[in-house]
Amino acid sequence: MNDFTMTKDAAGIATIVWDCLERSMNVMNMEGMHQLDSFIDDALADETVRGIIITSGKKDFAGGMDLNVLADMKTTSGDSPAKGVFEGIMSMHKALRKIELAGMNAKTKKGGKPVAAVLPGTAMGIGFELPLSAHRIFAATNPKAKIGLPEIMVGLFPGAGGTTRLVRKLGAMGASPYLLEGKSLAPAKAKSAGLIDEVSDDPMNDARTWVLSAKDADLIKPWDAKGYKMPGGGPYHPSGFMTFVAASAMVNGKTQGAFPATKALLSAIYEGAQVPFETALRIEARWFTNVIMNPSSTAMIRSLFINKQALEKGAVRPSNVADQRVKKIGVLGAGMMGAGIALVSAQAGMDVILIDQKQKAADKGKAYSEAYMNKRIKRGKATSEKKAALLSRITATTDYNALKDADLIIEAVFEDSKIKATVTKAVEAAIPDDCIFASNTSTLPISDLAKASSRPEQFIGIHFFSPVERMMLVEIIKGKETEDRAVAKALDYVRQIRKTPIVVNDARFFYANRCIIPYINEGMRLVAEGVSPALVDNAARMLGFPVGPLQLVDETSIDLGAKIARATKLAMGNDYPDGAVDDVLFWMENQGRIGRKAKAGFFEYDDAGKRHGYWEGLSEKYPLLDQQPDLIEVQHRLMFVQVLEAVRALEDGVLMDIREGDVGAILGWGFAPWSGGPLSWLDILGTPYAANRCKELQAAHGDRFYCPNLLQEMADKGQSFYGRFSSATKAA
């Protein structure tokens, strides 16, 4: 199967077209790279060929590398997987370097054939690294296209020469947003930033004109020219030194050193900047190999790329149900959650009926979308026409009769089962018989809420995370009587709004909150024991969590936590495990320190709501231990208390697919992304070690750390989660 084809015309231009069959987007594999390399050899050897154009047969140029290739490099290399990866990466470097030098004389840099890259649309990952090796990049005038190097987002960094070339092209500081943050740009902005050379309404014609007129000097990359100096200076240049120091400080400040790929990328940049270009490519390949051999990389790629895509494409969707895309949605409750749901639904092109008890409240909910669009217009990301179109799709009202032709309802009213029951009955009297009804509850069991419905088989949970428009995860909860059509409806809706779904069975707190609450609670337990609040939060941030547990409870509000604690205690009775946590939680609530919204919580806040250190009253109530615990001990408590709940959720049948457990944890509450998720982290540790560590933590800190039977069984058998459950996760 040929991913590349080549034609030669009478003018002497060889056009190489990248067009992967049976794929909507081009992706690179080793077979494709060999095909490209052979065509380059052919074109360079053919005296009738004056120049080369590399383009795509699709609307976009390429989406990147087929990441399964990297796994194959390891698994097919026998006892030397690192050698196999390094040699595979170097073969790509060799092919792209051949394009860059294009047959020119090694000493005089003359006699080469011009190579242009034409990008009709998006070019990401190696889809941009390949053009970077060409002599000139032409992009189509396509504002929807994105150009960039997003590898860092899935635990990698550009390893096919993109790191070395972009740093030499823009300098370390100029390249940092694209390498260290994975930032991508539309073509016009990419040209302004220096990523590409031309933006054109007819890029193929402009590329042909350039190829036929290019001189020898036009083909020499700056780093191949005599006297080249890196923009901004190298590591030992006075200004360059400060750049590299600042870059290191910036990255470690943001990541706390928790992400292996980021550290490897910095090393490749720093070391590569001090040596000739060819050597820098070898350094890049070595550090890339280092990342690939790190189990963190495998876990991140699996969760954030392969499994995430599988879930978004319907891996867990009931196959026996026809398409259930939503045309008209009713959103009940126009508060922050309801307003956000209305916004993302209207953005997806649905007609939205936004209902509240009072018209003023409903209008306020619609105004949220207006304010959102105003911000986007101000930033140049939307137009007045798009704003008007979006707002025209939202009807704010108090009239349930407006729901008469809705095909999905999402209830987002106050978190009270009695209120929800009243709303459910009232709405079901107005909606069509086949309309699916969903609750956005974050804690109340769906099966209990469904008792108020006359159609429990059509009742389901659709749990959004706040803020709705920014958070990518949506948790879908099946009640005891929920049927497949409701599940398919929820999944198709989530796909329409371009978010990632997980489907779980009903239980108190479902999956996400089941794991988040112990994380928050463990932070408060540590404070009550006399552990420094700064140690608690920083231990979490050094694991890669976006915020520590104390900051998180301030953001979500302490009074909400107290309310959940009271409801849980009432439901569990003598089995309630968190009395020690309640001592802290209820005391803070009684002090009026209910979090950021009150500008008083575990942190001190100024009038603008900005944090100013931890509240000194904490240490007066809970004196600090003279001997603070070891960092790893604190981190293990914070990690294990979450991952054990994930295991129990799997054991209890709440989680039905381990992919959802890992993807949901990372997207839902920012669980240590470098780990690939809680179940992947246990695989990295090894189940025997994890089970033994549970016993140590249980002996030291209590039964919440007891080893689940499933984990102990797997430890005894030497099994991993992705090994044992591989039949259910074929896509991983």
C-alpha positions in Angstrom: 0.0 0.0 0.0 1.6 3.3 -1.1 1.1 6.3 1.1 3.2 8.4 -1.3 3.1 8.8 -5.1 5.3 10.8 -7.4 4.8 12.4 -10.8 7.2 14.3 -13.0 6.1 17.0 -15.5 7.5 18.6 -18.6 8.8 21.6 -16.6 11.1 19.3 -14.6 9.1 19.3 -11.3 8.7 16.1 -9.4 5.6 16.3 -7.2 5.4 13.9 -4.3 1.9 13.5 -2.9 1.2 12.1 0.5 -2.2 10.4 0.6 -2.8 7.6 3.1 -5.5 5.3 1.9 -8.5 4.6 4.2 -7.5 7.5 6.5 -9.1 10.9 6.7 -5.7 12.4 7.8 -2.2 11.5 6.7 0.0 9.8 9.4 3.6 8.7 9.0 4.8 5.2 9.5 8.1 3.6 8.6 6.9 2.1 5.4 5.7 5.6 4.3 9.1 7.1 5.3 10.9 4.5 3.2 8.6 5.3 0.2 9.3 9.0 0.6 13.0 8.4 0.8 13.0 6.3 -2.3 11.1 9.0 -4.3 13.6 11.6 -3.1 16.5 9.4 -4.3 14.8 9.0 -7.7 14.1 12.7 -8.1 17.6 13.8 -7.0 19.2 11.2 -9.4 17.0 12.2 -12.4 18.8 14.9 -14.4 15.5 16.0 -16.0 14.1 16.9 -12.5 14.9 20.6 -11.6 13.1 20.6 -8.3 10.6 18.8 -5.9 7.3 19.7 -4.4 6.0 17.6 -1.4 2.3 18.0 -0.8 -0.9 16.2 0.3 -3.7 14.6 -1.5 -6.1 15.5 1.3 -7.5 18.7 2.7 -4.8 18.7 5.4 -1.1 17.9 5.1 -0.6 15.5 8.0 -1.7 14.8 11.6 1.7 13.4 12.8 3.3 10.0 13.4 1.5 6.7 13.8 2.4 6.3 17.4 2.2 2.5 17.1 5.4 2.7 15.1 7.3 3.7 18.2 6.0 0.7 20.1 6.9 -1.5 17.2 10.5 -0.2 17.3 10.8 -1.4 20.8 9.0 -4.8 20.5 10.8 -5.8 17.3 14.3 -5.1 18.5 14.7 -8.2 20.7 17.1 -7.7 23.6 18.1 -4.2 22.4 14.9 -2.1 22.3 16.7 1.2 22.9 19.0 0.4 20.0 16.1 -0.3 17.8 14.3 2.9 18.7 17.5 5.0 18.2 18.3 3.4 14.9 14.7 3.9 13.7 14.7 7.6 14.7 18.1 8.1 13.0 16.8 6.6 9.8 14.1 9.3 9.8 16.8 11.9 10.5 18.8 10.6 7.5 15.8 10.8 5.2 14.9 14.3 6.2 18.5 15.5 6.1 18.7 14.2 2.5 15.7 16.4 1.6 17.4 19.4 3.3 20.8 18.9 1.5 19.0 18.0 -1.8 22.1 16.7 -3.5 24.2 19.8 -3.0 28.0 19.7 -2.8 29.0 19.1 0.8 31.7 21.8 0.7 30.4 24.5 -1.7 26.7 24.0 -0.9 26.0 24.3 -4.6 24.2 22.0 -7.1 21.2 21.1 -5.0 17.6 20.8 -6.2 15.1 23.1 -4.6 12.4 21.3 -2.4 9.2 23.1 -1.5 6.5 21.8 0.9 2.9 22.8 0.2 0.5 22.5 3.1 -3.2 22.6 2.1 -4.3 22.5 5.7 -3.2 21.3 9.1 0.4 20.1 9.6 1.1 18.7 13.0 4.0 16.7 14.5 6.1 15.0 11.8 3.6 16.6 9.5 5.5 19.9 10.3 8.9 18.3 10.9 9.0 17.1 7.3 8.2 20.6 5.8 10.9 22.1 8.2 13.5 20.0 6.3 12.3 21.5 2.9 13.8 24.7 1.6 10.6 26.7 1.5 7.1 26.1 3.1 4.0 27.3 1.4 0.7 27.1 3.2 -2.8 27.6 1.8 -4.9 30.5 3.1 -6.9 28.3 5.5 -7.8 29.9 8.8 -9.0 26.5 10.1 -5.6 24.9 9.6 -3.2 24.4 12.5 0.6 24.2 12.2 2.7 23.1 15.1 4.5 20.4 17.1 2.1 19.1 19.8 4.1 16.0 20.9 4.8 17.3 24.4 1.0 17.0 25.0 1.2 13.2 24.8 4.5 12.7 26.7 6.9 13.1 23.8 8.8 15.8 22.1 9.6 16.4 18.4 12.2 13.7 17.6 12.4 13.7 13.8 14.6 16.8 13.7 11.8 19.3 14.7 13.4 20.2 18.0 16.8 20.9 16.5 15.6 22.7 13.4 13.1 24.9 15.2 15.6 26.0 17.8 18.1 26.9 15.1 15.4 28.7 13.1 13.9 30.7 15.9 16.3 30.5 18.8 15.6 28.8 22.1 13.2 31.4 23.4 11.4 31.8 20.1 10.9 28.1 19.8 9.8 27.5 23.4 6.0 28.1 23.0 5.9 25.5 20.2 8.2 22.9 21.7 7.5 23.2 25.4 3.8 24.1 25.3 2.7 22.4 22.0 1.3 25.7 20.8 -0.1 25.6 17.2 -1.0 28.5 14.9 -3.1 29.2 11.9 -1.1 29.7 8.7 -1.1 33.6 8.8 0.1 33.7 12.4 2.6 30.8 11.7 4.1 33.0 8.9 4.3 36.0 11.3 6.0 33.8 13.9 8.6 32.5 11.4 7.4 28.9 11.4 6.6 28.9 7.6 7.6 31.1 4.7 4.5 31.8 2.6 0.7 31.9 2.9 -1.1 31.8 -0.5 -4.5 31.4 -2.2 -2.7 29.1 -4.7 0.2 27.6 -2.9 0.9 24.9 -5.5 1.3 27.6 -8.3 3.5 29.8 -6.0 5.6 26.8 -5.1 6.1 25.9 -8.7 7.2 29.4 -9.5 9.6 29.4 -6.7 11.1 26.0 -7.5 11.8 27.0 -11.1 13.5 30.2 -10.1 15.4 29.2 -6.9 19.1 29.9 -6.8 21.8 27.9 -4.9 21.7 30.4 -2.1 18.0 29.9 -1.6 18.6 26.3 -0.6 21.1 26.8 2.2 19.5 26.6 5.6 20.9 29.2 8.0 22.5 26.4 10.2 24.3 25.1 7.1 25.7 28.5 6.2 29.2 29.6 7.1 29.2 31.8 10.2 25.8 30.7 11.5 24.9 32.0 14.9 21.8 30.9 16.9 19.2 33.6 17.3 19.3 34.9 20.8 22.6 33.3 21.4 23.7 29.8 22.5 24.1 28.5 26.1 27.4 30.3 26.7 26.6 33.5 24.9 25.8 36.3 27.5 22.2 36.8 26.3 21.8 33.1 25.4 22.9 32.0 28.9 20.0 34.0 30.4 17.6 32.5 27.9 18.5 29.0 28.9 18.4 29.7 32.6 15.0 31.3 32.2 13.7 28.5 30.1 14.8 25.9 32.7 13.2 27.9 35.5 10.0 28.5 33.5 9.6 24.8 32.7 10.4 23.5 36.2 8.1 26.2 37.6 5.2 24.9 35.5 5.8 21.2 35.6 7.7 20.8 39.0 9.9 18.3 37.1 7.1 15.8 36.9 7.2 15.2 33.1 10.1 13.2 31.7 9.6 14.4 28.2 9.9 18.1 29.2 13.2 17.4 31.0 14.5 15.4 28.0 13.5 18.2 25.6 15.3 20.8 27.6 18.4 18.6 27.6 18.2 18.0 23.8 17.9 21.8 23.2 20.7 22.7 25.6 23.2 20.1 24.5 22.3 20.4 20.8 22.8 24.1 20.8 26.5 23.6 21.6 27.5 21.3 18.8 27.3 21.1 14.9 23.9 20.3 13.4 24.6 16.7 12.6 25.7 16.0 16.1 22.7 17.9 17.5 20.4 15.5 15.5 22.1 12.5 17.2 21.6 14.1 20.6 17.9 14.8 19.8 17.5 11.1 18.8 19.2 9.9 22.0 17.0 12.0 24.3 14.0 10.9 22.2 15.0 7.3 22.7 15.4 8.0 26.4 11.7 9.2 26.6 10.4 6.3 24.5 12.1 3.9 26.9 10.6 5.6 29.9 7.3 3.7 30.9 5.7 7.1 31.4 5.9 7.8 27.7 4.1 4.5 26.9 1.4 5.2 29.4 0.8 8.8 28.3 0.7 7.8 24.6 -1.7 5.0 25.4 -4.1 7.2 27.5 -3.9 10.6 26.0 -3.7 9.6 22.4 -4.8 6.0 21.6 -7.4 5.4 24.3 -8.7 9.0 24.3 -9.3 8.8 20.5 -10.9 5.4 20.8 -13.4 6.6 23.4 -14.2 9.7 21.3 -14.8 7.5 18.3 -17.3 5.4 20.2 -15.3 2.5 21.5 -17.9 1.8 24.3 -21.0 2.9 22.3 -23.8 0.3 22.0 -23.5 -1.0 18.5 -27.1 -2.1 18.2 -28.5 1.5 18.3 -28.9 3.8 15.3 -27.5 7.3 15.2 -28.8 9.4 18.1 -27.4 12.9 17.3 -29.2 15.6 19.2 -31.2 18.3 17.3 -32.9 20.1 20.1 -31.9 20.1 23.7 -33.6 21.3 26.8 -31.4 22.5 29.7 -33.1 22.8 33.1 -31.5 25.3 35.4 -29.6 28.4 34.1 -27.0 28.6 36.8 -23.3 28.3 36.1 -23.5 24.6 35.0 -26.7 25.0 33.0 -25.4 28.1 31.3 -22.2 26.3 30.3 -24.1 23.3 28.9 -26.3 25.6 26.9 -23.2 27.4 25.5 -21.4 24.2 24.3 -24.6 22.8 22.9 -25.3 25.9 20.9 -21.7 25.9 19.7 -22.3 22.4 18.3 -25.2 23.7 16.3 -28.1 22.5 18.4 -31.2 24.4 19.2 -31.2 25.0 23.0 -34.2 25.7 25.3 -32.7 27.1 28.6 -35.2 27.0 31.4 -35.3 28.4 34.9 -38.0 29.3 37.4 -37.8 33.0 36.7 -37.2 34.7 33.4 -34.5 36.9 34.8 -32.5 33.8 35.8 -33.0 32.3 32.4 -31.9 35.5 30.7 -28.8 35.6 32.9 -27.9 32.1 31.8 -28.2 33.1 28.2 -26.1 36.2 28.9 -23.2 33.8 29.9 -23.0 32.7 26.2 -23.1 36.4 25.1 -20.3 37.3 27.5 -18.3 34.3 26.3 -18.6 35.3 22.7 -17.7 38.9 23.4 -14.4 37.7 24.9 -13.7 35.6 21.8 -14.5 38.5 19.5 -12.1 40.7 21.5 -9.4 38.1 21.1 -10.1 37.8 17.4 -11.4 34.2 17.7 -15.0 34.9 16.7 -17.1 37.4 14.8 -20.3 39.3 15.5 -22.0 37.2 13.0 -21.0 34.0 14.8 -22.1 35.4 18.1 -25.5 36.4 16.7 -26.0 32.9 15.2 -25.1 31.2 18.4 -27.4 33.3 20.5 -30.2 32.8 18.1 -30.0 29.1 18.9 -30.6 29.6 22.6 -34.1 30.3 23.8 -34.3 31.4 27.5 -37.7 30.8 29.0 -39.7 29.6 32.0 -42.2 27.6 29.8 -41.8 23.8 29.9 -44.0 23.6 26.8 -41.1 24.9 24.8 -39.6 21.4 25.3 -42.4 19.7 23.4 -40.1 18.7 20.5 -36.8 18.3 22.4 -34.9 14.9 22.0 -32.6 15.3 25.0 -33.1 17.0 28.4 -30.2 17.8 30.7 -31.3 18.7 34.2 -28.8 21.0 36.0 -30.9 22.3 39.0 -29.9 22.5 42.6 -28.2 19.4 44.0 -31.2 18.2 46.0 -33.0 14.9 45.2 -36.5 16.3 46.1 -36.1 19.4 43.8 -34.8 17.2 41.0 -37.7 14.8 41.4 -40.3 17.6 41.2 -38.6 19.0 38.0 -38.3 15.5 36.5 -42.1 14.9 36.8 -43.0 18.4 35.5 -40.8 18.1 32.5 -41.8 14.6 31.5 -45.4 15.9 31.2 -44.2 18.2 28.5 -41.6 16.3 26.5 -42.1 13.6 23.8 -42.4 10.0 24.9 -39.0 9.1 23.3 -37.1 12.0 24.7 -34.0 11.0 26.8 -33.8 12.6 30.2 -30.4 13.2 31.8 -29.3 14.6 35.2 -26.1 16.6 35.6 -25.8 15.5 39.3 -22.2 15.1 40.6 -23.0 13.0 43.6 -26.6 11.7 43.8 -27.1 8.1 42.6 -28.8 8.0 39.2 -31.0 5.0 40.0 -32.5 6.9 42.9 -33.2 10.0 40.8 -34.7 7.8 38.2 -37.4 6.7 40.6 -39.1 10.0 40.0 -39.3 9.2 36.2 -42.1 7.3 34.5 -39.5 6.2 32.0 -36.4 5.0 34.0 -35.1 3.2 30.9 -34.6 6.6 29.3 -33.1 8.2 32.4 -29.3 8.6 32.5 -26.6 10.7 34.1 -24.5 13.2 32.1 -22.0 14.7 34.6 -20.1 17.7 33.4 -17.1 19.2 35.1 -16.8 23.0 35.7 -16.3 25.2 33.8 -18.2 23.2 31.2 -16.7 25.0 28.1 -13.1 24.3 29.2 -13.2 20.8 30.8 -12.9 18.0 28.3 -14.3 15.1 30.2 -18.0 14.1 30.5 -19.0 11.3 32.8 -22.0 9.3 31.6 -23.7 7.2 34.3 -26.0 4.2 33.7 -28.7 3.7 36.2 -30.0 0.2 37.0 -32.7 0.5 34.4 -31.0 2.7 31.8 -31.2 1.1 28.4 -28.8 1.2 25.5 -30.6 3.9 23.5 -30.1 6.4 26.4 -26.4 5.5 26.6 -26.0 5.9 22.8 -27.9 9.3 23.0 -25.5 10.5 25.7 -22.4 9.4 23.8 -23.5 10.9 20.5 -24.3 14.1 22.3 -20.9 14.3 23.9 -19.3 13.6 20.6 -21.3 16.5 19.0 -19.9 18.9 21.6 -16.4 17.5 21.0 -15.6 16.3 24.5 -14.3 12.9 25.7 -16.9 10.6 27.3 -16.5 7.8 29.8 -19.4 5.5 30.7 -19.7 4.1 34.2 -22.3 2.2 36.2 -24.2 3.9 39.0 -22.8 4.2 42.5 -22.5 7.0 45.0 -20.0 9.6 43.6 -19.8 7.6 40.4 -16.1 7.4 39.3 -14.5 10.8 39.2 -15.8 12.2 42.5 -15.2 8.8 44.1 -11.5 9.3 43.5 -11.3 13.1 43.9 -12.9 13.3 47.4 -10.3 10.9 49.0 -7.6 13.1 47.5 -9.0 16.2 49.1 -9.7 14.4 52.3 -6.2 13.1 52.6 -4.8 16.6 52.2 -7.0 17.7 55.2 -6.0 14.6 57.2 -2.3 15.6 56.7 -3.0 19.1 57.9 -4.8 17.8 61.0 -1.7 15.6 61.7 0.5 18.6 61.7 2.0 18.4 58.2 2.8 21.7 56.6 0.1 22.8 54.2 2.8 23.9 51.8 4.3 20.4 51.8 0.9 18.9 51.2 0.1 21.0 48.1 3.6 21.1 46.7 3.9 17.3 47.0 0.9 17.0 44.8 2.1 19.6 42.3 5.4 17.8 42.1 3.5 14.7 41.0 2.0 16.7 38.1 -1.4 17.6 39.7 -2.5 21.0 38.5 -3.4 22.0 42.1 -2.8 20.5 45.5 -5.7 19.2 47.6 -6.0 22.2 49.9 -6.1 24.6 47.0 -8.6 22.4 45.3 -11.0 22.4 48.2 -10.7 26.2 48.4 -11.6 26.5 44.7 -14.6 24.1 44.9 -15.7 25.6 48.3 -15.4 24.2 51.8 -19.2 24.5 52.5 -19.9 22.3 49.5 -17.5 19.7 50.9 -19.2 20.0 54.3 -22.6 19.5 52.6 -21.4 16.4 50.8 -19.8 15.0 54.0 -23.1 15.4 55.9 -25.1 13.7 53.1 -22.5 10.9 52.8 -22.5 10.3 56.6 -26.3 10.2 56.6 -26.3 7.6 53.9 -23.4 5.4 55.2 -24.2 5.6 58.9 -21.6 3.6 61.0 -19.6 2.8 57.9 -18.7 6.4 57.3 -14.9 6.6 57.3 -14.0 10.3 57.3 -14.7 11.6 60.8 -11.1 12.9 61.1 -11.6 14.9 58.0 -14.9 16.4 59.2 -13.1 17.8 62.2 -11.1 20.0 59.9 -13.9 20.7 57.4 -16.6 21.6 59.8 -14.2 23.7 61.9 -13.2 25.7 58.8 -16.9 26.1 57.9 -17.7 27.4 61.4 -14.8 29.9 61.1 -16.5 31.3 58.0 -13.5 30.2 55.9 -15.4 28.5 53.1 -12.9 29.0 50.3 -12.0 31.4 47.5 -15.5 32.6 46.9 -15.5 34.1 50.5 -11.8 35.2 50.1 -11.1 33.1 53.2 -10.2 29.4 53.3 -7.0 27.4 53.7 -5.4 30.4 52.0 -5.5 34.1 52.7 -6.9 36.2 49.8 -6.8 39.9 48.9 -9.8 41.8 47.8 -9.3 40.7 44.2 -9.4 37.0 45.2 -5.7 36.5 44.7 -4.0 34.0 47.1 -1.5 35.3 49.6 -0.1 32.3 51.4 -1.7 29.8 53.8 -3.9 31.1 56.7 -1.9 31.3 59.9 -4.8 30.2 61.9 -4.3 26.6 60.6 -1.0 26.2 62.5 -2.6 27.6 65.6 -5.4 25.0 65.5 -3.2 22.2 64.1 0.4 22.8 65.3 3.1 21.7 62.8 5.1 18.6 63.6 8.7 19.2 64.6 9.7 16.5 62.2 7.9 16.7 58.9 7.2 13.5 57.0 9.3 12.4 54.0 8.1 13.9 50.7 7.6 10.4 49.1 5.5 9.3 52.1 3.2 12.3 51.5 3.1 11.7 47.8 2.3 8.0 48.2 -0.6 8.8 50.6 -2.0 11.3 48.1 -1.6 8.9 45.1 -2.6 5.6 46.7 -5.8 7.0 48.3 -7.0 7.8 44.7 -5.7 4.8 42.8 -7.1 2.3 45.3 -10.6 3.9 44.7 -10.0 3.4 41.0 -9.2 -0.3 41.6 -12.3 -0.6 43.8 -14.5 1.0 41.2 -13.2 -1.5 38.7 -13.7 -4.3 41.2 -17.3 -3.2 41.9 -18.2 -2.9 38.3 -18.6 0.9 38.3 -15.7 1.1 35.9 -16.4 -1.2 32.9 -13.2 -0.4 30.9 -9.8 0.4 32.3 -9.2 2.9 29.4 -12.0 5.0 30.9 -10.5 4.8 34.3 -7.2 6.3 33.1 -8.5 8.8 30.5 -11.2 10.0 32.9 -8.8 10.6 35.7 -6.4 12.7 33.7 -9.1 14.8 31.9 -11.5 14.9 34.9 -9.3 16.1 37.7 -5.8 16.3 36.3 -4.4 13.0 37.8 -0.6 13.0 37.3 -0.7 13.0 33.4 2.8 11.6 33.2 1.6 8.4 34.8 -1.0 7.7 32.1 -3.7 7.5 34.8 -4.2 5.5 38.1 -4.3 2.0 36.6 -1.3 2.8 34.3 0.6 4.1 37.4 0.0 0.8 39.2 1.4 -1.0 36.1 4.5 1.2 36.2 5.0 0.4 39.9 4.2 -3.3 39.4 1.3 -4.9 41.2 3.4 -6.8 43.6 5.1 -3.6 44.9 1.8 -1.8 44.9 0.1 -4.5 47.0 3.0 -4.5 49.5 3.0 -0.7 49.7 -0.7 -0.8 50.5 0.0 -3.0 53.5 2.7 -0.6 54.7 0.4 2.4 54.3 -2.5 0.6 56.0 -0.4 -0.3 59.0 0.9 3.3 59.3 -2.2 5.3 58.4 -5.4 3.3 58.5 -7.7 0.9 56.7 -8.5 3.3 53.8 -5.2 2.0 52.3 -6.2 -1.7 52.5 -5.3 -3.6 49.4 -8.4 -4.5 47.3 -8.8 -8.2 46.6 -8.4 -7.6 42.8 -5.0 -5.9 43.3 -3.8 -8.6 45.7 -4.9 -11.3 43.3 -3.1 -9.6 40.4 0.0 -9.1 42.6 0.1 -12.8 43.5 -0.1 -13.7 39.8 2.3 -11.1 38.7 -0.3 -9.5 36.4 -0.6 -5.9 35.1 -3.9 -4.1 34.5 -3.3 -3.6 30.8 -2.1 -7.3 30.5 -5.1 -8.8 32.4 -7.7 -6.7 30.8 -6.2 -6.5 27.3 -9.2 -8.4 25.8 -11.4 -5.5 26.8 -8.9 -2.8 25.6 -7.9 -4.0 22.2 -7.7 -0.5 20.9 -5.0 0.3 23.5 
